[in-house]
Amino acid sequence: METREYVEYLLKNYHVIRKDIEQLKFELSCLDKLQPEEVIDAMNFTPPVGDKVDAGRVADKTCSIALVYREVTDRMNNLSRQELERCIAANEYELMRLEYCVDRLEERVKAVIKAVFMAKKSWGEICSSLYISQKTLNKYRKKGVNEIAGMYALRRLAI
């Protein structure tokens, strides 16, 4: 995806991303930890890996499950928590970066971008509140998206 397309995607989906962050935070706060019994059941009913018959030792699946279930439970719970935290952090960073770029725009362009994408106002409302025509509104909107895309492109060049 090109930089301009990505910026437009972020602007158009600003509220959706905000809602996603809130939902992920809720899920993180209510994260049900796996119970050891669930892990034992999952491990007990998994098919054996490798040879079906091992002549060198006594088959005692229950003992091996009992020894590692707590470790597996903790690892699975930590992975779930880390994945949610990673998603939240990535989405918050993208929105914070977008808001920073919008705040760096000149005042008229910034007002248009915030009204169109972040406040979700109609074009008529924006035109009447800013005392501009729809043609000027469209010009400011395009200029704002292009300038934000330029700021994003600068970072890609630096990397």
C-alpha positions as CSV (number, residue, x, y, z in Angstrom):
1,M,0.0,0.0,0.0
2,E,1.4,3.4,-0.9
3,T,1.9,6.1,1.7
4,R,-1.0,8.3,0.5
5,E,-3.4,5.3,0.4
6,Y,-2.3,4.3,3.9
7,V,-2.9,7.8,5.2
8,E,-6.3,8.0,3.6
9,Y,-7.1,4.6,5.2
10,L,-6.1,5.8,8.6
11,L,-8.1,9.0,8.3
12,K,-11.2,7.2,7.0
13,N,-11.0,4.5,9.6
14,Y,-10.0,6.8,12.5
15,H,-13.1,6.0,14.6
16,V,-13.0,2.3,13.7
17,I,-9.4,2.0,15.0
18,R,-10.4,3.9,18.2
19,K,-13.2,1.5,18.8
20,D,-10.9,-1.5,18.1
21,I,-8.5,-0.1,20.7
22,E,-11.2,0.2,23.3
23,Q,-12.4,-3.3,22.6
24,L,-8.9,-4.8,22.8
25,K,-8.4,-3.0,26.1
26,F,-11.7,-4.4,27.4
27,E,-10.7,-7.9,26.3
28,L,-7.3,-7.5,28.0
29,S,-9.0,-6.4,31.3
30,C,-11.4,-9.4,31.1
31,L,-8.9,-11.9,29.8
32,D,-9.9,-15.3,31.1
33,K,-6.9,-17.2,32.0
34,L,-6.8,-20.7,30.9
35,Q,-7.5,-23.1,33.7
36,P,-5.1,-26.0,34.3
37,E,-7.9,-28.5,33.8
38,E,-8.5,-27.1,30.3
39,V,-4.8,-27.5,29.4
40,I,-4.7,-31.0,30.9
41,D,-7.7,-32.0,28.8
42,A,-6.2,-30.5,25.6
43,M,-2.8,-32.2,26.2
44,N,-4.4,-35.5,27.2
45,F,-6.5,-35.8,24.1
46,T,-3.9,-34.7,21.6
47,P,-2.7,-37.5,19.3
48,P,0.8,-38.8,20.1
49,V,3.7,-37.4,18.0
50,G,6.2,-39.8,16.5
51,D,6.2,-43.6,16.8
52,K,3.1,-45.2,18.3
53,V,5.2,-47.8,20.2
54,D,8.3,-47.0,22.1
55,A,9.9,-50.1,23.4
56,G,12.4,-48.3,25.5
57,R,10.1,-46.9,28.2
58,V,6.9,-47.4,30.0
59,A,4.0,-45.4,28.5
60,D,2.8,-43.0,31.1
61,K,1.2,-40.0,29.4
62,T,-0.6,-38.8,32.5
63,C,2.7,-38.3,34.4
64,S,4.3,-36.3,31.7
65,I,1.2,-34.2,31.3
66,A,1.1,-33.5,35.1
67,L,4.7,-32.4,35.0
68,V,4.3,-29.7,32.3
69,Y,0.7,-28.6,32.4
70,R,1.4,-25.6,34.7
71,E,4.3,-24.4,32.5
72,V,2.1,-24.7,29.3
73,T,-0.8,-22.9,31.0
74,D,1.4,-20.0,32.0
75,R,3.0,-19.8,28.6
76,M,-0.4,-19.8,26.8
77,N,-1.8,-17.1,29.1
78,N,1.3,-14.9,28.7
79,L,1.2,-15.3,24.9
80,S,-2.5,-14.2,24.8
81,R,-1.8,-11.2,27.0
82,Q,1.3,-10.2,25.0
83,E,-0.6,-10.4,21.7
84,L,-3.4,-8.2,23.0
85,E,-0.9,-5.7,24.4
86,R,1.0,-5.6,21.1
87,C,-2.1,-4.9,19.1
88,I,-3.2,-2.1,21.5
89,A,0.3,-0.5,21.4
90,A,0.5,-0.7,17.6
91,N,-2.9,0.8,17.0
92,E,-2.4,3.6,19.7
93,Y,1.0,4.4,18.1
94,E,-0.6,4.8,14.6
95,L,-3.3,7.1,15.9
96,M,-0.9,9.1,18.0
97,R,1.4,9.5,14.9
98,L,-1.6,10.5,12.7
99,E,-2.8,13.1,15.3
100,Y,0.7,14.5,15.6
101,C,0.9,14.9,11.8
102,V,-2.5,16.5,11.6
103,D,-1.6,19.0,14.4
104,R,1.5,20.1,12.3
105,L,-0.7,21.2,9.4
106,E,-1.5,24.9,8.8
107,E,-4.6,26.0,10.8
108,R,-7.2,26.0,7.9
109,V,-6.1,22.7,6.5
110,K,-6.0,21.2,10.0
111,A,-9.5,22.4,10.7
112,V,-10.7,20.8,7.5
113,I,-9.0,17.5,8.2
114,K,-10.3,17.3,11.7
115,A,-13.8,18.2,10.7
116,V,-14.0,15.8,7.8
117,F,-12.3,12.7,9.2
118,M,-12.2,13.1,13.0
119,A,-15.4,14.9,13.7
120,K,-17.3,13.3,10.8
121,K,-19.2,16.5,9.9
122,S,-21.0,16.8,6.7
123,W,-19.4,19.0,3.9
124,G,-22.2,21.5,4.2
125,E,-21.6,21.9,7.9
126,I,-17.9,22.4,7.4
127,C,-18.4,24.9,4.6
128,S,-20.8,27.0,6.6
129,S,-18.7,26.9,9.8
130,L,-15.4,27.7,8.1
131,Y,-16.9,30.1,5.6
132,I,-15.5,28.3,2.6
133,S,-16.8,26.8,-0.6
134,Q,-17.0,23.1,-1.3
135,K,-14.3,23.5,-3.9
136,T,-12.0,25.1,-1.3
137,L,-12.9,22.4,1.2
138,N,-11.9,19.7,-1.2
139,K,-8.7,21.6,-2.0
140,Y,-7.8,21.8,1.7
141,R,-8.7,18.1,2.2
142,K,-6.4,17.0,-0.6
143,K,-3.7,19.3,0.5
144,G,-3.9,18.0,4.1
145,V,-3.8,14.3,3.0
146,N,-0.8,15.0,0.7
147,E,1.1,16.8,3.5
148,I,0.4,14.0,6.0
149,A,1.5,11.5,3.4
150,G,4.7,13.5,2.9
151,M,5.4,13.4,6.7
152,Y,4.9,9.6,6.6
153,A,7.1,9.3,3.6
154,L,9.9,11.2,5.4
155,R,10.0,8.6,8.1
156,R,10.2,5.8,5.5
157,L,13.2,7.5,3.9
158,A,14.9,7.8,7.3
159,I,14.5,4.1,8.0
